Amino acid sequence: MAHKELNEASAIKDLDDALIRSIQEITQFMAKKTIAEYSSNQSVWEILGSIGIDYMLLH
């Protein structure tokens, strides 16, 4: 059962990544800016910066 849950969690993460990248691409196409409001850790901030998120709010 744990193996199935791990696969499902991985699939959700992949979908989340694809969704964020797609939103960023659409936003750039529309000449708008994107703002990330929350991240659970530094590595996520680095990934967001690498895909072109314009602003990041650190809480």
RAJO-V536037 format. One record per residue. RES is the residue in three letters. BURIAL is # if it has 9 or more other ideal C-beta (glycine too) atoms within 8 Angstrom, else .. Layout:
BEGIN
RES & BURIAL
RES & BURIAL
END
This chain:
BEGIN
MET & .
ALA & .
HIS & .
LYS & .
GLU & .
LEU & .
ASN & .
GLU & .
ALA & .
SER & .
ALA & .
ILE & .
LYS & .
ASP & .
LEU & .
ASP & .
ASP & .
ALA & .
LEU & .
ILE & #
ARG & #
SER & .
ILE & #
GLN & #
GLU & .
ILE & .
THR & #
GLN & #
PHE & .
MET & .
ALA & .
LYS & .
LYS & .
THR & #
ILE & #
ALA & #
GLU & .
TYR & .
SER & #
SER & .
ASN & .
GLN & .
SER & .
VAL & #
TRP & #
GLU & .
ILE & .
LEU & #
GLY & #
SER & .
ILE & #
GLY & .
ILE & #
ASP & .
TYR & .
MET & #
LEU & .
LEU & .
HIS & .
END
